[in-house]
Amino acid sequence: MNGITTLPKAILKTIIAAIALSAAFTGAAHAGKKDKAERLVTRAEASVKDFVADPEMSWLRDNMSKAKAVIIVPQSVKGGFIWGGSGGNGVLLAKSAKDDGWTSPAFYTLGSVTFGLQIGAEVAEIILLVMTDRGKERVINSSLKLGADASIAAGPVGAGAKAQTADILAFSRAKGVYGGINLEGAVIKQRDAWNEAYYGQAVRPSDIILRENVANEQAASLKAALSTLASQ
């Protein structure tokens, strides 16, 4: 006789209830990640439109068509006293190999820790243009440390040897007491759980960006906004 059926009914009911509760929590957590991922895509679209409208971002608009991929971080927060940290969630999209548009988004985090006398807080929108195949490959296949695993230069830029040879160009629209954003040493990491929640299956950035095996219509407006930016 199956061992579990010989348990007292009260204990058996408790086990069944615990299993059901665990499944409910897992489902709720998955749904929560999906909601957060969808909101991030919506905010990323708004950030792209902000950069389109910003008169100081003419270099980005003029050179967007040359980018292999783009990382959009709608909100990066930096703050602290003595120890300052910065970070935010973002999405990566690349030029599609199937058409003239963009791939669906893969989800990432951008974070760093810096030391210095820092008082106050800064909130910034960030767009990283991935200008080389090397930079695109690094960010898709592994976690990436900017300045070490891939070279980075600040924008808007129109000249300069570093900008012309950098794997990634960084553009930010920042507010607050800090004078600007330095992304040298920042780490970009994949958010596998968000990718899975957004697409309803376990996928890696390579599945989304390189093979284009999955898609989500919720990102259509973001992809259209990027196409508009690239055509400026």
N, C-alpha and C positions, 0 to 999 in steps of 0.2 A: 504494500500500500504506500502511496506517495507520502513522504514524511510530513509535508506541509499540511496535508488534510487531516493529520492526527493532532495538530496543535489545537489547544483550546480555542473556542470560537472568538473569545474576546481578544486573544493575542493575534489570531488570524485577521480579524477586522482591523486591528491596529496596524498590522503590516501592510494590508491592502490600502488603508487610508494614507499611510506614509508614502507608499509608492505613487499614489494618485497625486498627493500634495507635491512630491518632488517633480513629477511630470508637469504639473501646473506651473510651478516656479520656473522650470526650464523653458516652458512655452512663453511665459510672460517675459522672461529675460530676453529671449530671442526676438519677441515682438518689440520690446523696448529698444533693442539695438537697431532693428529695422526702421523704427520711427526716427531715431537719432540720425541714421544714415540718410534717410530721405530729407530730413530738415537740413542736413549739411549740404546736400546737393542743391537744395533751393537757395541756401545762403551763398553757395559758390556762384550760382547764376547771378545773384544780386551783386556780388563782388566784381564779376566780369563786367557787368554793366556800369559799375562805378568807375572802373579803369577806362572803359570806353569813353565815358563822359569827362574824365579828368584831363584838363588841358596840359598838365605836366607830364602826361604819359604818352606823348606823341611818338617817342622812340619805340615804345612797346607796340603800339598800334602799327607802326611802319614795318616792324620786323617780326611780328607774330607769325607770319606765314613761313618764316625760316625755321621755326622751332619744330623739333622732333616730337616733343611732348610738353605738357604744362602741368604744374602742380598749383592748386588753388587752396589757400588757407584763409577762409573768410574772417576768422578772428584768432589772432595770436595775442596772448596776454602776457605782459612782462611786468613784474613788480617785486618790491622787496626792499629791505634795508640791509646793507652790507652784502648779504647773499641775494642775488637776483636770479630768478628763473624765468624762462619764457617757453610757451608751448601752445599748441592748438591742433585741431584735427583738420585734415585736408583731403582732397581728391586728386588723383592723377588720371589724366586723359592723354591719349597720343593720337597722332594722325592715323586714320584708318587705312589699312591696306586693301579694304574692300571697296571703298568709294572715296569721294573727295572730302568727307566729313571727319568726325572724330569718333574714337572708341567710346564705349561706356566707361564710367569711372571706377577706379580702384581706390580703396580707402587707406589712408596713412595718418600717422601722427608726426608732427614736427616739434622737436623739443631741444632745449639746451639749458645749461647752467653756467652762469658767469659770476665772477667775483669783482666787487668794486663798491665804492660808496654810491649807492643808488637809493634814492628816496622818491616815492611816488609810484605811479603805474602807467603803463602804456598799452594801448590796444591798437592793433594794426591789422590791415588786410594785406595779404602777401600773395603775389603771383611769381612763381619760379618758372622761367622758360628753360627747358632742357634743349640745348642747342646741338648736342653731338650724340651720335649713336652710342658712344662709350657711356655718356651720362645716362642715357635712357636705359641701357642694359644694366648698369649698376643699380639704379633705383628700382627696377622691376625684379631683379633676381635676388636682392638681399637688402638688409638694412644699410643705410648710407650715411657716412659722416661727411658733411660738407667741408671742403677744403682739404680733406685727406683722401677720401675715396673718389671724390669728384671735385674739380676746381670750380670756384664760384666767384663771380664779380658782381658788384652792386650796379643797379641801374636807377634811373634812366641813364643810358650811356650812348655815345655816338662814336667814340673813338677810344684809343688806348689799347696797348698790346694785351693786357690781361683780359679785357672785355672781349677782344676779338678771338681769343683762344680758349676762353672759359667753357667748361661743360655746361654750366648753369648760370643764368643771369637772374638776379633777384630784384624785384620791384615791390615797393611797399607804400601804403598810404597809412601813415601813423598819426596818432594824436596822443598828447600827454607830455610829461615833463622831460622824458628822455629825448635826446637829440636825434635819434635814428635807430635803426635796427642793424645789428651785426650778426649775420648768420654763419660766420666762420665757426666751425666746430659743432654746429647744430646737427642733430641726428634725425633722419627720416626713417620711420619704421612702418612696416605693413600692419594693417588692422585686419587680420584674417577673420575674426569673429564678425566684424561689420560687413566684410565682403560676403560671408556666408549668409548673414541675415538679409542683406539687400537682394541677393540673387537666388535665395532659397536652396542653395546647395554649397558644398564645400568647394571653393575655388581659390586659386592663387592669382596674383596680379598678372602672371604670364598667361593664364587662361583668359583673363579679361582683356589685356592690352595686346599681347602678341597673337594669340590664336583667335581671339574674339569669339569665344565659344558661348558666351552668355551676353544678355542684354536686359535692360530694364527701361521700359518706356517712360518711367518717371524722370529719367535724365535727358529726355528729348529737348527740353527747353534750354538746359545748360549747354548741350552740344550745339544747338542753334546759335546761342549767344557767342560761343567760341568761334564758330564759323563766321559770324558777323565781325568779330574782332580781328580775325585773320584776314578778312577781306578789306580792311580799312585802307 
